[in-house]
Amino acid sequence: MMNFEDRISQLPDEILGTILSLLNIVEAASTCVLSKRWKYLWTHHAKVLHFYFPKILRAIDKVAGDESRVRTVTDKYLHCVNRVIQLHQGPHITDFKVLLYLSGKDSYRDIDEWFSFAIRKSVQRLEVNLCGYTRLGERLHMNMMCAIDRDIRLPCLRYTLADEVCSLIKSPYGLSCIKSLTELSLTCVNITGELVEHFLSNCPLLIVLRVSNSESLVKLKVAGPSLGLKFLEISRCPRLQTVDICAPNLASLICLGFSRRPTPVLVRHAPSLVDLTVSQRERFLNALPAVYFSQLESLTLSFDFSSLDNYAPRPFPELTNLKNLTFAGYAEEEDSFLGWTSLIERAPFLRTFTLQLLSPTRIQMQTEMEPTERRLHRCLEVVKFVGCIDFELLAYFFQRAVALKTIIVDCRHPSLEPWHEFKENESSTELRNHASVLKVQVPSKIEVVISP
């Protein structure tokens, strides 16, 4: 029997600490079983605290509606996070990420401790998500459901930052700790515009800011002479009244529906903006100076298309630099997107078009198209359908997109999370069957990809 010498354990603590600092919390904590020397070594060196457990999220999803069983599962999650915080001895952490469905207000005290811990450890990337969903598709879906049904209630609680946490953030000690913050993402966390602006003013390294589903956000001004912010998302904040943006380095902006009344979003200065996601069809054209539309490379429009007149808003500015265009919204079976092709034609260098419908699976069949003098799409190579397929729109692209190479049909609903297990159902099967027919009918030079 061969004896293997454990040379890794013979390395100096500094080197072992470096190795542990590169592991996530589950991997780092797992090293405690290797030997007595390793038992508590991770508590001094683990820096990436990602509490992302797909099995727990799936378990909560399966027992949704049974408050007692949901609570049993979430209690295990709370215990895990709390135990790590109690054992952690290192001076700093780089990441603190919590992803959990908040099931009761009696968890608030635990979350207070999480925030205080992360701030005292001079965290660089802080994400607290208390609704359990991460993908933009889910936020677009919930935004659209709220737009269609004004009485819908969001199915989760919102945690409010405790006074002692706010005091810590504003204290001289807290200010020294948050200076290292580069990313701040808060979902289902009530935070005021004043506190958001405090972070913007006192975190010179902050480049990512996301506030989603906050009832305390009323007015927000994103501005500052040394503001380094590159990504900003403000979504589903029901009491928000105004957003005023002056951010010279901002490259990506997501503004999703907030309440029954349109929220004025004014972008005064954003010369670096190239990626925009918006949902307010009434005012989004006025939110940006026309010159900014011409510099966009990616544009996502999240609308309730069934409530529109089947035509794109006019006059629409020229999208001379646009490469990716997405329509993400709700549509009835009888709704046609042909009236929106005039907007598509404003992007002469478009490469990818995506139709992502958040309504039940929709399959729009082809209708007669009258020949007209329209612009050709000489650069469009990829057309993607998510949760739907629109043969009428495809017929338009077959006529106009002379460079078309690939059609992608994704049978999953766009709100599905990475931790969701995809299960074939009647709608996805129907969509897959139509896509398979399409695969046979399209010219051989065009590839049809069906997923999953």
N, C-alpha and C positions, 0 to 999 in steps of 0.2 A: 504493500500500500504506500503510495507516494505522499510525502508531507510537503505541503505548500507553505512557503515562508510568506508571512504577511508583511511585505515591505512598505505598503502604503501607511500602515499604522506607525511605522518607524520614522515617518517624515516629521519635521518640526511642526509645532502647533500653527505657526504662521501660514505654512503651505496648506495644511489641512483646513484651516479657516478659510483660505482663498477658495478651495474646492467647494466647501459647504456654502459659501456665499453665492455661488453660481447656481445652486440647486433651488427648486421651489420648496415650500415648507413641508410638503408630504415626503419628498425625497430626502430632504435634510433630516427630518425627524426619524425617518426609517433607519438611519445609520446608528441609532442608539442601541440596536441589538448586536452590533458587530463585536464589541468588546467593552470592558469597563471603561477604557479610555475614551471611547466614543459616546458613552451613555448620555452625557450632558454637553458634549462639545458643540452640538448644533445650537444649543440655547445661547451661545456666545457669538456665533458666526452667521446664523441664518438671516439673510437680508431680504429675500423675496417671499413675502407672506401672501400667497394667493390662495384664498379659501374658496376655490371653485371646484365643487364636487357634483358632477353630472348625475351620479346615482341618487344623491339626496334630492336634487331638483326633480328628477323623474319620479321619485317616490312621492314627493309633495304633489306633483301633477296628477298622479294616479288616485290620490285620496282627497283631491280638491272637493270641498263641500262638506267634508267630515271634519269639523273643527278640532275634535279631540285627537284624531289620528294625525292631522296636519301638525298640531302642536307637539305631538310625540316626536315626529321627525325633525322639526325645527329645533327642538330642545337639544337633540344630539349635535346639531350644527353649532348652536350657541355654546355648548360645553366644549366643543373642540376649539373654537376660536378663543374662548376665555382661558382655556388651559395653556394654549400656546403663549398668550399674553402674560400669564402668570409666570411661566418658565423662562421667557426670553430675557437674556441678560446683556445682549449686545447694546452698544451705545447708539447705533444708527440702523435704519432699514431703508432699502431703496423702494420697495413696493408693499402696499397694503391694499388688498383687493378683497372685498366682501360681496358675494352674490347670493342673495337669499330672499325668499318670499316672506315678508313680515306678517306674522299671523296674530300678534297681540301686543298691546301697549305695555305689558309687563316686561317686554324685552328692551324697552327704552333705556333702562339703566345700564344694561350691557353695552348698548351701542354708544352711550356716553363714554364709557371706558375705552371703547375701541378708538373713537376719535381722539381722546386725550392721549392714549398710548401712541398712536401714529404721529401726532404732532410733536410729542416729546422726543420721539425717535428721529425727528428731522426727516420724515418721509419725503421721497421725491415724487412718487406716483401714488396718488390716493384715489381709490374708487370704492364708493359705497352705493350698492345697488340693492334696494329693498323690495323690488318687484319681481326679481328672478329672470327678467328678460334683458337681453343685451343687443339684439340685432336691430338695425334701423328698420327692417321690414316690419317688426312687431310694433315699433313706435308709429310707423306710417299707418299700420292697420288700426291701432287704437285711436289714432288721430282721426281716421276716416269714419270709424264707428261713432265717435263723439260728434262728428259733423253731420252724420245722417240722423242719428237719434239724440236729440238734445237732452233727453232725460237720462241718458246712460250714466251709470255710476262706475268710476274706475274701481276695479276689484282688489284694491289694496289700501293699507293704511299708509300714512305719511308720518315719518319720524320728524320731530322738531328738535333742532339743536338746543341742548340745555344751556341755561345761563352760564354755568361754570365753564362749559366748553367755549362759548363765545368770549368769555372773559379771558380764558387762556390764550385764545387766538389773538386777542387785541393787546395782551400784556407785553411788556418789553421782552420777557423770556420767550413768549409765543412768537413774537415778531422775528426773533433770531432763529427760531426753529423752522418757520414756514418759508424762509428765504431760499431754501433748497428745493421747494416744490416746483415741479415741472408740469405735472398733469393733475387736474382735479376734476373728478366726475362724480356727480351726486344725482341719484335717481330715487324718487319718493322720499326726499329729504327736504323739509321746509327750511329755506334759507332766504334771508332778505336781500334786497338789492344793495343795501348798505354794506352787508358783510361780503357779498360777491365783489363789490368795488374795493373793499379792504384788501381782499386777496390780490386783485389786479394791481393795486397800488404798491403792495409790499412783497410781491413775489416776482422779482425781476427775471427769473428763469422760466416762468409759467408760459407754456406754449399750447396747452390743451385745456379747454374749459367746457364742461358739459353740465347743464342744469336741466333736469327733466322731472316733470310732475311735482312742482313745488307750489304750494298754495300761498306762501309768504312773499313770493317775488311779485312786486307791483310795478316798480320802475327800475330800469337798468340802463346805466351808461357805461359803455365799454370804450374807454379812451385813456390816453396818457402819453406823455412825450417819449417815454422809453418802453412802451408796451411791446412785448415780444410775441404776443399771442398769435398762433397760426391756425388754430382750429377752435371754432365756437359753435356749440349747439344749445339752443334754448327751445324746449319743446314741452307741450302740454302743461303750461302753467296757467291755470284758469283765471287768475286775477291780474295777470300782467296787462299793463296799460300802454307802456311805451318801451321801445328798445332803441337806443341811440348809439351808433357805432362809428368810431373813428380809430381804426386800427391799421397802421401802415404795413404790418407784416401778415395780416390775416389772409390765409389762402383758402380756407374751407369754412362755409357758413351753413348751418342747418337751422331753419326757423319753421317749426310746425305749429298747427293750430292751437290756440290758447283758450278761447271761450266763445260765447255766442257772438260777441262783437269783434270785428277785425282789430287786431293790435297793430298800431303803426310801427313799422320797422324802418328806420331811417339809417341808411348807410352813407355817412357823410364823406368818409375817406377810407378807401380800401384798395389801394393800387395793386396789391398782390393777389386779390381774390380771383380764383380760377375754378372753384367748386362750390355750387350753390344748390341747396335743397329748400324749397318753399312750398307752402300750402295755401296761402291766402290769394286766391285768384283775383279778388277785387282790387287788391292794392300792391301786389308784388312788383308790378311794372313800375310803380312809382317809388319803390323802396330803393332802387339803385339808379344812379345816373346812367344814361344810355351807353356811355363809353365803357362802363363796367361789364355790360352784357357782351360787348364785342370781345372782351378778353377772357370770358369764361371758357373752360375746357370741358367741364362736366356740369350738367344741369338736370335736376330731378324735380318734376312737378307733381305734387301730391294733391289731387283734386277729387271732388265728387263729380265725375264727368256726367253722371245721369242728370244732374241739376243744371247743366249748362245747355247751350243751344247747339251743341255739336260742332262749334266752330272755335278756333283759337282766338284769343283776344287780339284786337287790332287797334292801332298799328303796333306790330311787334318788331323790336330792333333787330338788326342784322347780327347773327351769331357767327362772326367770321372766324373765330378760333375754336369753336365747339367741336369736341371729338366724341363725347358720350352724352346721349340724351335718354332720359327715362321718364315715362309716364307711369306713375304709381298711384292708383286710386280705385274708385268704385265705378262700375258701369253695369247697366242693365243689358239684357240680351238684345234689345232693339237699338241700343246706342251705337252710333257709327263714329269711327275715329278719322274718317276721310277728311272731315272738315278741319282736322288738326294737322293735316299734311302741309298746309301752308306755313305752319310754324317750323316743321321739320325742314322745309325747303329754305328757311332762313339760315341754315347751317351748311354751307357748301362743302366743308371739309369733315363732315360727320363720318365717324368710322363705326360706331356701335349704337344701335337703337334698342331699347328694352321696354316692353309693355308688361307691367307688373300689376295685375289686378287683384285687389284685396277682397273682392266680392266672391261668392261661391263660383266654382269653376265655370268659366264662360267660354263658349265656342261660337264665334261669329262666322257664319258661312259666307262664301263669296257671292257678290251681287254684280249686276251689270255695271261696267264703268265706261263712261263716255270719254272718248279720246279728246284730250285738251293739250294746249301748249303749256307744259309745265317744265320746271327745272329738272335736269337729270342729277341723280346722286352719283357722282363719279368716284367718291372715296368710301362710301358705305360698304363695309365688308361683312358685318355681323348683325343679325336681327335676332333678338332673344325674347321669348315669351315665358313668363313665370306665372304658373297657376291658371293659364288661359292659352287660347290660340285664336288668332283673328285672321281668317282666310281672306277677308275683304281687304285688310291692310296688307296682307302678303301679296295679293294681286297687284296692289299699287307698287310695292317694292319690286316685284318681278318686272314691271314695266319701266321703272325709273332708276333702280339701283343697278347700274351696269357692272359694278365691281363686286356684287354680292357673292360671298364665298360660303358663309355658314349660317344656318338657322338652328337655334337652340331652343328646345322645348323642355322646360323644367316643370315636372309634374307636382312638385311640392308646393304647398301654400307658402307664400313669401314670409309669413310671420313665424314659421317654424324655426326654433332655436337649434344650435349645433347639438345640444344635449337631448333634443327630442328624437325619439325613435320613429323613423318614417314608416307608416303603415299604409299599404295600398287600400284604397276605398273605391266606391263606385265612381266618384268624380275623377280621381286620378287615373283610374282604368280607362274611362271614356276619353280622357285627354290623351292618354298614351296610345289608344287605338287610332285616334284621328292623326296623331303625329306619325304613326307608322304608315298610314295611308299617304301622308304628305311625303314621307321618305321615298316612296315608290314613284310619286308623280313629278317631283322636281327635276330639273335638268341635272345631268350627271356631274356637271362642274360645281354644283352646290351641295355641300355636305349638310345632312340633317342629324343633329345630336339630340338624343332623348335621355334625360336624366331624372331621377337616379335610375 
